[in-house]
Amino acid sequence: TNADNSEQELFFPNGQREVRTREKKTLLYPNGTEKIVYPDGRQETRYPSGRVRIKDKEGHLLADVQ
């Protein structure tokens, strides 16, 4: 990692990984699901099937694309 784009990577015993940057936090699950959390609280979940769900900071569903 370089100082300009400081990136932190955490590894969990269950196989999950978490990558943190200034712009977002990305959770990578063993099944291939990827969850991105933005600083404004918005969440984007990308499933291995190609499905993408986007929620606002209150958890309201904004988009669910198959």
N, C-alpha and C positions, 0 to 999 in steps of 0.2 A: 504493500500500500504506500501511496505517496502522500505528502502533507497537504497537497491541493485538494484531493478527493479522499479524505480519510474514510476508510472502510473498515468496519469491524465484522468479523465472522465468528459466530458462536456455533458449536456443535453440541447436540443433545444426545443422551444415551439411547433415545428411541429412534435415532436416525434422522431427526429433524435438524435443519440448519437454519440459522438466522443471519442475514446479511444486513448490516446497518450502514447507511450513508447519510449525509446531511439532507439529501432530497427525499429519502424513503427508507422504510424498513421492509425487507422481503423475507417471508417465512417460506422455506422450501421443505415440503413434506416427502417422506419416503415413497408415497404413492404417485408422486409427480405433480401434485397440486401445489400451486404457488400463490401465496397471499401477499399483496403489497399494501402497506399502510403508509399513507402520505401525512406530512406534518399537519395538514388541515383536518385530519381525522377521517378522510375519505378512504375506503377500503376497496380493493379490487382483488377478486379471487379468480384465478385461471385454473381450470381443471384439465386433466390429461385428454379428456374427450373433445376439448376445444371450447367448451362452455366458459363464458366469462360473466361474472356477477359484479356489479359495482354498487356500493352502498355509501350513503353520506355519513357524516360523523355521528348522527343519531341512530344509525343502523337502518334507515329507510332505504329500500331497494330502488335504485335509480335505473339500472339496466340489468337484463338477464338475457344474454345472447347465446343461443345454442350453437 
